[in-house]
Amino acid sequence: MGRSVVYGVLLLLLVANVSFCQAQTVEKYFKVGDTLQLSPQPVSAEITSIVWKYDKYLLAEWVKDAIDLTYYSKFKVRTTLNTTTGVLEIRNMTAADTGLYSVEINNQVQSQVYQTVEIEDVPQPEVEVKPLACDRSSTCGLKCYGDITNAEPVTYSWKKDDGEWEDGQDRRDLTSLEMDSVKTFTCRMKNPVSQKESEAFKNPFYQEKTAGTESE
């Protein structure tokens, strides 16, 4: 009997561990004051019950013909739950709303959970030559600069003159061809809540060709 109990406990722990491992955490970014929208995974049957939780606490609850739509604690006056789709909207997000959000649809806890992360808008970027004292005989690059301490994750893209945007990094090396042929470079910073472009940076190595120069 004792051995059977031990095996039973081990089996329960194994099932719980498998369920935990199968959970899919999705990071959801927001800035203070935004409206956050969270969507459950699709279900094939009609939705008859919904329970959203914030960490381990009830956030919103509804059961068709049994429990009226109810919001809890700090979410009472700024939350809307669509009982047809299960989509949850929280208005006027604050830093204190960072946490783990999970949902149960039709008495089934969904494997996808949301980890909310507060971030700020990206700064207005500036383009700089790096190193400052570089010349044609050395490797020169451009830096898309701005304080992104509270704005990450940030992605970068670059534009030459009036061309198309190209994905890149915060730094890009200049080729000899670009030094001679590109008048301006523009960089763009983007994160999940914002994007901003720098002013067009004049290429210090570019020299306008005159008619006399071309004929030589």
Backbone as JSON, one array per atom type, in Angstrom:
{
  "sequence": "MGRSVVYGVLLLLLVANVSFCQAQTVEKYFKVGDTLQLSPQPVSAEITSIVWKYDKYLLAEWVKDAIDLTYYSKFKVRTTLNTTTGVLEIRNMTAADTGLYSVEINNQVQSQVYQTVEIEDVPQPEVEVKPLACDRSSTCGLKCYGDITNAEPVTYSWKKDDGEWEDGQDRRDLTSLEMDSVKTFTCRMKNPVSQKESEAFKNPFYQEKTAGTESE",
  "N": [[0.84, -1.2, 0.0], [1.91, 1.23, 0.84], [3.92, 1.58, -1.11], [2.34, 1.88, -3.39], [1.09, 4.3, -2.88], [3.28, 6.03, -2.98], [4.03, 5.7, -5.67], [1.75, 6.79, -6.83], [1.88, 9.5, -6.03], [4.26, 10.25, -7.28], [3.44, 9.98, -9.93], [1.5, 12.02, -10.13], [3.13, 14.27, -9.73], [4.7, 14.06, -12.01], [2.83, 14.45, -14.07], [2.03, 17.07, -13.47], [4.44, 18.37, -13.91], [4.85, 17.94, -16.64], [2.66, 19.36, -17.67], [3.39, 21.92, -16.88], [5.7, 22.3, -18.38], [4.64, 22.34, -20.88], [3.38, 24.72, -21.04], [3.07, 27.77, -22.74], [4.73, 30.7, -22.82], [4.07, 33.97, -23.64], [5.48, 37.03, -24.36], [4.18, 40.19, -23.7], [4.18, 43.46, -24.54], [3.83, 46.75, -23.13], [3.14, 50.26, -22.68], [2.92, 52.69, -20.08], [-0.36, 53.81, -19.49], [-1.42, 52.83, -21.82], [-3.82, 50.74, -23.64], [-4.22, 47.39, -23.02], [-4.51, 44.42, -24.83], [-5.56, 41.12, -24.62], [-5.73, 37.91, -25.97], [-7.43, 34.78, -26.02], [-6.45, 31.39, -26.89], [-7.81, 29.94, -29.9], [-10.99, 28.23, -29.72], [-12.98, 25.38, -30.51], [-15.64, 24.91, -29.83], [-18.7, 26.57, -28.71], [-18.21, 29.34, -26.58], [-18.74, 29.1, -23.18], [-17.93, 29.59, -20.65], [-15.61, 31.66, -18.89], [-12.56, 32.42, -17.37], [-10.32, 34.73, -16.37], [-7.07, 35.26, -15.08], [-4.83, 37.12, -13.01], [-1.61, 36.72, -12.29], [-1.97, 34.74, -9.54], [-4.49, 35.5, -8.96], [-8.0, 36.21, -9.23], [-9.21, 37.89, -12.07], [-11.18, 38.41, -14.04], [-14.43, 37.01, -14.52], [-16.84, 34.79, -15.87], [-19.78, 32.88, -16.38], [-21.95, 31.31, -18.45], [-25.4, 31.75, -17.99], [-25.11, 31.34, -15.29], [-23.07, 32.67, -13.74], [-22.82, 36.08, -13.56], [-21.03, 38.48, -15.58], [-18.1, 39.42, -14.05], [-15.76, 41.6, -12.59], [-12.63, 41.93, -10.9], [-10.88, 43.28, -8.02], [-8.26, 45.62, -8.62], [-8.85, 45.84, -11.29], [-11.47, 46.38, -11.82], [-12.85, 48.78, -12.82], [-11.72, 49.35, -15.26], [-11.66, 47.42, -17.21], [-12.62, 45.28, -19.9], [-14.36, 42.48, -20.95], [-14.9, 40.37, -23.63], [-17.43, 38.25, -24.0], [-18.06, 36.56, -26.04], [-15.8, 36.08, -27.61], [-13.75, 35.88, -25.77], [-11.74, 37.72, -25.53], [-9.75, 39.97, -23.73], [-9.6, 43.27, -22.5], [-7.64, 45.77, -21.03], [-7.64, 48.92, -19.74], [-5.69, 51.98, -19.42], [-3.09, 51.08, -18.48], [-0.7, 50.35, -15.91], [2.56, 50.47, -14.28], [2.39, 48.7, -12.19], [0.81, 46.7, -13.15], [2.27, 44.82, -14.4], [2.95, 41.43, -14.95], [1.86, 37.94, -14.81], [-0.54, 36.64, -16.95], [-3.31, 34.54, -17.3], [-5.71, 32.24, -18.77], [-8.83, 30.53, -18.57], [-10.91, 28.64, -20.49], [-14.13, 27.42, -21.03], [-13.86, 25.66, -18.85], [-11.31, 24.68, -19.25], [-7.94, 25.04, -18.75], [-5.88, 27.13, -20.53], [-2.86, 26.57, -22.41], [-1.3, 28.65, -23.21], [0.14, 31.51, -21.85], [0.38, 34.94, -20.79], [3.08, 37.07, -20.33], [3.38, 40.16, -19.13], [5.13, 43.15, -19.94], [6.43, 46.2, -19.03], [7.42, 48.92, -21.03], [9.15, 51.8, -22.44], [8.63, 54.46, -24.89], [10.72, 54.44, -27.83], [13.72, 56.46, -28.06], [14.32, 59.64, -29.75], [16.27, 58.98, -32.43], [19.76, 59.52, -33.31], [22.23, 59.92, -35.84], [25.61, 59.08, -35.96], [29.08, 59.39, -36.89], [31.36, 56.75, -36.59], [34.59, 55.51, -35.93], [34.96, 58.89, -34.62], [37.13, 60.17, -35.77], [37.61, 58.9, -38.17], [38.74, 58.09, -41.52], [39.07, 57.83, -45.11], [41.01, 55.91, -45.32], [40.66, 54.16, -43.28], [38.47, 51.89, -41.45], [35.26, 52.93, -41.52], [32.2, 53.73, -39.87], [28.64, 54.01, -39.19], [26.63, 55.06, -36.49], [23.6, 54.39, -34.93], [22.21, 56.22, -32.64], [20.91, 56.47, -29.28], [19.32, 56.67, -26.09], [18.32, 53.7, -24.89], [17.61, 52.49, -22.56], [15.23, 51.9, -21.08], [13.6, 51.01, -23.07], [13.88, 48.68, -24.5], [12.81, 45.54, -26.05], [14.67, 46.62, -28.92], [14.7, 47.23, -32.39], [16.55, 47.87, -35.43], [16.73, 49.83, -38.42], [17.86, 50.95, -41.66], [18.15, 53.63, -44.04], [19.12, 54.61, -47.26], [19.62, 57.65, -48.78], [16.69, 58.35, -50.52], [15.8, 55.77, -50.52], [14.64, 52.34, -49.93], [13.75, 51.04, -46.69], [16.05, 49.11, -44.81], [16.62, 46.27, -42.85], [18.77, 46.15, -39.98], [21.58, 46.63, -37.75], [22.45, 48.52, -34.75], [24.76, 49.7, -35.52], [26.49, 50.31, -38.58], [28.81, 49.46, -41.07], [30.56, 51.46, -43.45], [30.82, 51.13, -46.91], [33.27, 51.59, -49.52], [32.01, 52.28, -51.87], [29.52, 53.29, -50.94], [30.43, 55.52, -49.58], [31.12, 57.18, -51.69], [28.79, 57.41, -53.21], [26.37, 57.79, -51.81], [24.27, 60.24, -50.51], [22.85, 60.84, -48.11], [22.11, 59.28, -44.94], [19.68, 57.58, -43.04], [18.4, 56.53, -39.93], [16.3, 54.2, -38.17], [14.6, 53.52, -35.19], [12.81, 50.96, -33.53], [10.34, 49.59, -31.4], [8.09, 47.31, -29.63], [6.04, 49.16, -28.99], [6.42, 51.61, -30.21], [7.94, 53.73, -32.77], [10.67, 55.6, -34.21], [12.31, 57.98, -36.34], [15.55, 59.11, -37.36], [16.89, 62.36, -38.19], [17.82, 63.03, -41.58], [21.09, 62.12, -42.2], [23.89, 63.76, -43.3], [26.23, 62.45, -45.49], [29.56, 62.62, -44.73], [31.62, 62.05, -46.42], [30.8, 62.15, -48.96], [31.02, 63.66, -52.13], [29.84, 66.08, -54.23], [29.62, 65.6, -57.65], [30.93, 67.61, -60.16], [30.4, 69.09, -63.43], [32.89, 69.52, -64.61], [34.47, 67.78, -63.14], [33.44, 65.27, -63.85], [34.18, 65.08, -66.52], [36.86, 64.71, -66.48]],
  "CA": [[0.0, 0.0, 0.0], [2.8, 2.38, 0.9], [4.57, 1.75, -2.4], [1.33, 2.37, -4.33], [0.89, 5.73, -2.61], [4.46, 6.71, -3.51], [3.91, 5.73, -7.13], [0.69, 7.73, -7.18], [2.4, 10.85, -5.85], [5.23, 10.48, -8.36], [2.69, 10.16, -11.18], [0.9, 13.35, -10.09], [4.2, 15.24, -9.94], [5.12, 13.96, -13.41], [1.79, 15.09, -14.87], [2.12, 18.51, -13.22], [5.66, 18.87, -14.54], [4.61, 17.95, -18.09], [1.75, 20.47, -17.94], [4.15, 23.17, -16.74], [6.63, 22.42, -19.49], [3.89, 22.59, -22.11], [2.88, 26.1, -21.02], [3.75, 28.65, -23.68], [4.7, 32.07, -22.31], [4.19, 35.0, -24.67], [5.72, 38.35, -23.79], [3.28, 41.22, -24.21], [4.75, 44.72, -24.1], [2.92, 47.88, -23.04], [3.64, 51.45, -21.99], [1.96, 53.22, -19.1], [-1.46, 54.55, -20.11], [-1.94, 52.1, -22.97], [-4.82, 49.69, -23.48], [-3.64, 46.07, -23.28], [-5.48, 43.44, -25.32], [-5.11, 39.73, -24.5], [-6.66, 37.01, -26.67], [-7.22, 33.36, -25.75], [-6.3, 30.54, -28.07], [-9.13, 29.6, -30.46], [-11.65, 26.99, -29.3], [-13.93, 24.96, -31.55], [-17.01, 24.95, -29.33], [-19.19, 27.86, -28.21], [-17.65, 29.69, -25.27], [-19.79, 29.18, -22.16], [-17.35, 30.05, -19.38], [-14.3, 32.3, -19.03], [-11.92, 32.91, -16.15], [-9.0, 35.31, -16.55], [-6.36, 35.46, -13.83], [-3.61, 37.92, -12.96], [-0.82, 35.87, -11.38], [-2.86, 33.7, -8.98], [-5.7, 36.16, -8.49], [-9.07, 36.38, -10.2], [-9.28, 39.19, -12.74], [-12.53, 38.49, -14.61], [-15.08, 35.7, -14.51], [-18.19, 34.73, -16.44], [-20.3, 31.56, -16.73], [-23.26, 31.49, -19.1], [-26.61, 31.38, -17.24], [-24.79, 30.97, -13.91], [-22.33, 33.76, -13.08], [-22.75, 37.31, -14.34], [-19.69, 38.98, -15.83], [-17.62, 40.06, -12.83], [-14.36, 42.01, -12.59], [-12.14, 41.91, -9.53], [-9.8, 44.11, -7.47], [-7.88, 46.86, -9.3], [-9.26, 45.82, -12.69], [-12.93, 46.52, -11.89], [-13.42, 49.89, -13.58], [-10.98, 49.63, -16.5], [-11.51, 46.16, -17.94], [-13.75, 44.8, -20.69], [-14.22, 41.1, -21.43], [-15.84, 39.97, -24.66], [-17.82, 36.88, -23.64], [-18.18, 35.75, -27.27], [-14.46, 35.71, -28.09], [-12.81, 35.7, -24.67], [-10.72, 38.76, -25.58], [-9.74, 40.84, -22.55], [-8.96, 44.57, -22.67], [-7.4, 46.5, -19.8], [-7.3, 50.3, -20.07], [-4.85, 52.74, -18.5], [-2.13, 50.18, -17.86], [0.3, 50.95, -15.02], [3.71, 49.61, -14.03], [1.97, 47.68, -11.23], [0.05, 45.66, -13.85], [3.2, 43.83, -14.94], [2.75, 40.12, -14.32], [1.49, 36.79, -15.64], [-1.98, 36.56, -17.19], [-3.71, 33.24, -17.84], [-7.15, 32.17, -19.02], [-9.51, 29.24, -18.61], [-12.1, 28.71, -21.36], [-14.95, 26.2, -20.94], [-13.26, 24.82, -17.8], [-10.01, 24.16, -19.68], [-6.87, 26.01, -18.61], [-5.11, 27.17, -21.76], [-1.42, 26.43, -22.23], [-0.64, 29.93, -23.5], [0.01, 32.55, -20.83], [1.01, 36.2, -21.19], [3.92, 37.81, -19.39], [3.36, 41.56, -19.56], [6.37, 43.86, -19.66], [6.32, 47.64, -19.26], [8.55, 49.58, -21.69], [8.91, 53.17, -22.85], [8.86, 54.75, -26.3], [12.12, 54.6, -28.23], [14.1, 57.87, -28.12], [14.59, 60.18, -31.08], [17.65, 58.56, -32.71], [20.68, 60.37, -34.04], [23.27, 59.18, -36.55], [26.95, 59.6, -35.74], [30.18, 58.66, -37.51], [32.19, 56.04, -35.63], [35.02, 56.5, -34.93], [34.81, 60.28, -35.05], [38.3, 60.6, -36.54], [37.88, 57.97, -39.26], [38.9, 58.67, -42.86], [38.94, 56.81, -46.16], [42.04, 54.88, -45.18], [40.31, 53.29, -42.16], [37.09, 51.38, -41.48], [34.33, 53.91, -40.96], [30.85, 53.25, -39.7], [27.63, 54.91, -38.67], [25.99, 54.57, -35.28], [22.26, 54.88, -34.65], [22.39, 56.42, -31.21], [19.81, 56.93, -28.45], [19.26, 55.95, -24.81], [17.24, 52.72, -24.96], [17.66, 51.77, -21.28], [13.9, 51.4, -20.68], [12.8, 50.85, -24.29], [14.15, 47.41, -25.18], [13.69, 45.24, -27.18], [14.69, 47.6, -30.0], [15.26, 46.81, -33.67], [17.08, 49.0, -36.2], [16.75, 49.75, -39.89], [18.58, 52.07, -42.28], [17.72, 54.06, -45.38], [20.1, 55.41, -48.0], [18.92, 58.68, -49.55], [15.24, 58.13, -50.46], [15.57, 54.36, -50.84], [13.81, 51.52, -49.05], [14.31, 50.7, -45.39], [16.7, 47.81, -44.73], [16.87, 45.86, -41.46], [20.19, 46.12, -39.65], [21.95, 46.76, -36.34], [22.61, 49.92, -34.36], [25.94, 50.19, -36.22], [26.72, 49.76, -39.91], [30.06, 49.89, -41.69], [30.41, 52.1, -44.75], [31.65, 50.64, -47.99], [33.84, 52.68, -50.32], [30.97, 52.68, -52.83], [28.56, 54.13, -50.24], [31.08, 56.8, -49.29], [31.15, 58.0, -52.9], [27.54, 57.52, -53.96], [25.19, 58.04, -50.98], [24.29, 61.59, -49.93], [22.35, 60.86, -46.73], [21.7, 58.04, -44.28], [18.67, 57.77, -42.0], [18.17, 55.3, -39.17], [15.01, 54.11, -37.48], [14.47, 52.64, -34.03], [11.44, 50.47, -33.37], [10.07, 48.56, -30.4], [6.68, 46.9, -29.75], [5.05, 50.2, -28.72], [6.72, 52.88, -30.87], [9.07, 53.8, -33.69], [11.06, 56.96, -34.53], [13.38, 58.08, -37.33], [16.49, 60.21, -37.2], [16.98, 63.27, -39.32], [18.74, 62.54, -42.6], [22.47, 62.47, -41.85], [24.67, 64.0, -44.51], [27.45, 61.66, -45.58], [30.68, 63.57, -44.77], [32.6, 61.63, -47.43], [30.23, 62.33, -50.3], [31.38, 64.9, -52.83], [29.01, 66.29, -55.43], [30.42, 65.63, -58.87], [30.64, 68.71, -61.06], [30.57, 68.76, -64.84], [34.31, 69.46, -64.87], [35.02, 66.56, -62.53], [33.01, 64.13, -64.62], [34.86, 65.01, -67.83], [38.27, 64.39, -66.32]],
  "C": [[0.87, 1.25, 0.0], [3.47, 2.65, -0.43], [3.6, 2.3, -3.43], [1.1, 3.87, -4.15], [2.05, 6.53, -3.18], [4.39, 6.82, -5.02], [2.86, 6.72, -7.59], [1.14, 9.17, -7.08], [3.37, 11.19, -6.96], [4.53, 10.73, -9.68], [2.06, 11.54, -11.24], [1.94, 14.42, -10.33], [4.66, 15.24, -11.38], [4.12, 14.66, -14.32], [1.85, 16.6, -14.71], [3.33, 19.1, -13.92], [5.49, 18.95, -16.05], [3.72, 19.12, -18.47], [2.48, 21.79, -17.87], [5.05, 23.38, -17.93], [5.92, 22.77, -20.79], [3.35, 24.02, -22.17], [3.73, 26.97, -21.94], [3.6, 30.09, -23.19], [4.97, 33.05, -23.45], [4.4, 36.35, -23.99], [4.84, 39.39, -24.48], [3.75, 42.56, -23.65], [3.69, 45.82, -24.08], [3.66, 49.06, -22.46], [2.53, 51.99, -21.1], [0.92, 54.08, -19.81], [-2.09, 53.85, -21.29], [-3.12, 51.21, -22.59], [-4.2, 48.37, -23.9], [-4.75, 45.13, -23.74], [-4.86, 42.05, -25.27], [-6.17, 38.82, -25.11], [-6.38, 35.56, -26.29], [-6.94, 32.6, -27.04], [-7.68, 30.13, -28.59], [-9.67, 28.28, -29.9], [-12.72, 26.66, -30.33], [-15.38, 25.09, -31.1], [-17.41, 26.37, -28.92], [-18.59, 28.11, -26.83], [-18.8, 29.88, -24.27], [-19.24, 29.59, -20.79], [-15.94, 30.59, -19.62], [-13.81, 32.72, -17.65], [-10.53, 33.43, -16.53], [-8.38, 35.53, -15.18], [-5.14, 36.35, -14.05], [-2.74, 37.3, -11.88], [-1.76, 34.79, -10.83], [-4.23, 34.25, -8.59], [-6.74, 36.28, -9.62], [-9.07, 37.8, -10.76], [-10.68, 39.41, -13.3], [-13.11, 37.09, -14.69], [-16.48, 35.81, -15.1], [-18.54, 33.28, -16.75], [-21.71, 31.75, -17.25], [-24.38, 30.93, -18.23], [-26.32, 30.99, -15.78], [-24.1, 32.11, -13.15], [-22.26, 34.96, -14.01], [-21.29, 37.74, -14.51], [-19.22, 39.83, -14.64], [-16.13, 40.39, -12.98], [-13.92, 42.18, -11.14], [-11.02, 42.93, -9.29], [-9.54, 45.36, -8.32], [-8.33, 46.94, -10.75], [-10.75, 46.15, -12.89], [-13.41, 47.57, -12.88], [-12.71, 50.15, -14.92], [-10.77, 48.39, -17.37], [-12.79, 45.83, -18.69], [-13.44, 43.4, -21.19], [-15.32, 40.8, -22.44], [-16.2, 38.5, -24.42], [-18.03, 35.99, -24.86], [-16.82, 35.23, -27.71], [-13.47, 35.4, -26.97], [-11.71, 36.74, -24.62], [-10.87, 39.7, -24.39], [-9.01, 42.13, -22.88], [-8.85, 45.27, -21.32], [-6.92, 47.9, -20.17], [-6.38, 50.91, -19.01], [-3.88, 51.83, -17.73], [-1.11, 50.95, -17.01], [1.45, 49.97, -14.84], [3.35, 48.47, -13.07], [1.19, 46.54, -11.88], [0.97, 44.63, -14.52], [3.01, 42.51, -14.2], [2.35, 39.07, -15.32], [-0.03, 36.69, -15.73], [-2.3, 35.22, -17.84], [-5.23, 33.19, -17.96], [-7.62, 30.71, -19.04], [-10.79, 29.41, -19.42], [-12.83, 27.37, -21.3], [-14.31, 25.17, -20.0], [-11.95, 24.17, -18.19], [-8.96, 25.28, -19.56], [-6.02, 25.98, -19.88], [-3.61, 27.17, -21.49], [-0.68, 27.74, -22.48], [-0.93, 30.94, -22.39], [0.77, 33.78, -21.31], [1.82, 36.78, -20.04], [3.99, 39.25, -19.87], [4.62, 42.27, -19.09], [6.17, 45.34, -20.0], [7.58, 48.17, -19.94], [8.14, 51.01, -22.06], [9.08, 53.32, -24.35], [10.36, 54.78, -26.59], [12.45, 56.09, -28.26], [14.19, 58.34, -29.56], [16.04, 59.84, -31.43], [18.45, 59.62, -33.45], [21.73, 59.48, -34.7], [24.61, 59.87, -36.31], [27.97, 58.76, -36.51], [31.0, 58.02, -36.4], [33.33, 55.33, -36.36], [34.96, 57.91, -35.49], [35.94, 60.73, -35.96], [38.6, 59.69, -37.73], [38.02, 58.73, -40.59], [38.85, 57.52, -43.86], [39.95, 55.68, -46.04], [41.73, 53.9, -44.04], [38.86, 52.81, -42.32], [36.18, 52.37, -40.78], [32.93, 53.3, -40.87], [29.92, 54.33, -39.21], [26.96, 54.26, -37.48], [24.63, 55.22, -35.14], [22.15, 54.99, -33.13], [21.11, 56.94, -30.54], [19.77, 56.1, -27.18], [18.05, 55.01, -24.79], [17.13, 51.92, -23.66], [16.32, 51.16, -20.91], [12.99, 51.12, -21.89], [13.01, 49.51, -24.99], [12.99, 46.44, -25.04], [13.54, 46.23, -28.33], [15.31, 46.97, -31.25], [15.63, 48.05, -34.47], [16.92, 48.74, -37.7], [17.36, 51.05, -40.42], [18.03, 52.36, -43.65], [18.8, 54.92, -46.0], [19.35, 56.36, -48.92], [17.41, 58.47, -49.4], [14.87, 56.69, -50.77], [14.68, 53.66, -49.84], [14.53, 51.28, -47.72], [14.88, 49.28, -45.42], [16.99, 47.48, -43.27], [18.37, 45.8, -41.2], [20.41, 46.15, -38.15], [22.09, 48.24, -36.0], [23.84, 50.54, -35.03], [26.01, 49.55, -37.6], [28.02, 50.33, -40.47], [29.77, 50.48, -43.07], [31.34, 51.46, -45.76], [32.21, 51.83, -48.77], [32.83, 53.18, -51.35], [29.96, 53.61, -52.18], [29.16, 55.5, -49.91], [31.0, 57.74, -50.48], [29.77, 58.3, -53.47], [26.31, 57.89, -53.14], [25.29, 59.41, -50.31], [23.9, 61.58, -48.45], [22.01, 59.45, -46.25], [20.7, 58.41, -43.17], [18.5, 56.46, -41.25], [16.82, 55.37, -38.45], [15.11, 53.12, -36.33], [13.01, 52.23, -33.88], [11.39, 49.47, -32.22], [8.58, 48.23, -30.45], [5.65, 47.99, -29.53], [5.3, 51.51, -29.47], [7.8, 52.71, -31.93], [9.36, 55.27, -34.01], [12.24, 56.93, -35.5], [14.28, 59.25, -36.99], [16.29, 61.2, -38.34], [17.98, 62.69, -40.33], [20.15, 63.05, -42.29], [23.29, 62.61, -43.13], [25.98, 63.23, -44.46], [28.66, 62.6, -45.72], [31.71, 63.24, -45.86], [32.1, 61.86, -48.86], [30.64, 63.68, -50.87], [30.57, 64.98, -54.11], [29.93, 66.4, -56.64], [29.98, 66.79, -59.76], [30.88, 68.27, -62.5], [32.06, 68.63, -65.2], [34.95, 68.2, -64.33], [34.68, 65.34, -63.35], [33.75, 63.98, -65.93], [36.3, 64.63, -67.7], [38.53, 62.89, -66.41]]
}
